[in-house]
Amino acid sequence: MSPMNSRKQALVATLLTAFFLLALSVVAYLCFIFPRTLAIWKDAGRTLAFHEQLAVNLSLFCINFGLYLLPGLFVLMMACLIRAIMVAGR
């Protein structure tokens, strides 16, 4: 295997690790922090814009299925991180 190929593999694994870390952070935010914003919006009683309603629906989805999403994303992130370390150690 050529060094360039190994570098590309390490780059892809690192980018995937960053992507899954970002996804994990977003799901955790929507599950645990964003519901406070929902409570404020509910108390205000105003009509929500489309993007706000989309964020509300994503948050409700993450709250309902977060126990399944968070471990899965964590396992995928760790697998990509291990792969990046293995490729970089060659």
C-alpha positions in Angstrom: 0.0 0.0 0.0 1.5 3.4 -1.0 1.9 6.2 1.6 -0.5 8.4 -0.3 -3.2 5.8 -0.1 -2.6 5.4 3.6 -2.8 9.2 4.1 -6.1 9.3 2.2 -7.5 6.5 4.4 -6.4 8.4 7.5 -8.0 11.6 6.2 -11.3 9.9 5.5 -11.4 8.2 8.9 -10.6 11.5 10.6 -13.3 13.3 8.7 -15.8 10.6 9.5 -14.8 10.8 13.2 -15.4 14.6 13.1 -18.8 14.1 11.4 -20.0 11.5 13.9 -18.8 13.7 16.8 -20.7 16.6 15.3 -23.8 14.4 14.9 -23.5 13.2 18.4 -23.2 16.8 19.7 -26.3 17.9 17.7 -28.4 15.0 19.0 -27.3 15.6 22.6 -28.1 19.3 22.2 -31.6 18.6 20.7 -32.3 16.1 23.5 -31.1 17.9 26.6 -30.6 21.7 26.0 -33.1 22.7 23.2 -36.2 21.7 25.2 -35.6 24.7 27.4 -36.0 26.9 24.3 -39.2 25.0 23.5 -40.6 25.9 26.9 -39.8 29.6 26.3 -41.4 29.5 22.9 -44.5 27.7 24.3 -44.8 30.4 27.0 -44.6 33.2 24.4 -47.5 31.8 22.6 -46.5 33.0 19.2 -46.7 31.3 15.8 -43.4 29.5 14.9 -41.7 30.0 11.6 -40.9 27.0 9.4 -37.3 26.6 10.5 -38.3 26.9 14.1 -41.0 24.3 13.7 -38.5 22.0 11.9 -36.1 22.4 14.9 -39.0 21.5 17.3 -39.8 18.4 15.3 -36.2 17.3 15.2 -35.9 17.9 18.9 -39.0 15.8 19.6 -37.6 13.1 17.4 -34.3 13.1 19.2 -36.1 13.1 22.6 -38.1 10.1 21.6 -35.4 8.1 19.9 -32.2 9.6 21.5 -31.6 6.6 23.6 -31.1 4.6 20.4 -29.3 7.4 18.4 -26.7 8.4 21.0 -25.1 5.0 21.6 -25.1 4.2 17.9 -23.5 7.5 17.0 -20.9 7.0 19.8 -20.0 3.5 18.6 -19.7 4.7 15.0 -17.5 7.7 16.1 -15.2 5.4 18.2 -14.9 2.9 15.3 -13.8 5.7 12.9 -11.4 7.0 15.5 -9.8 3.6 16.0 -9.6 3.2 12.2 -7.9 6.6 11.9 -5.4 5.7 14.7 -4.7 2.3 13.1 -4.1 3.8 9.6 -1.9 6.6 11.0 0.3 4.1 12.9 1.3 2.3 9.7 
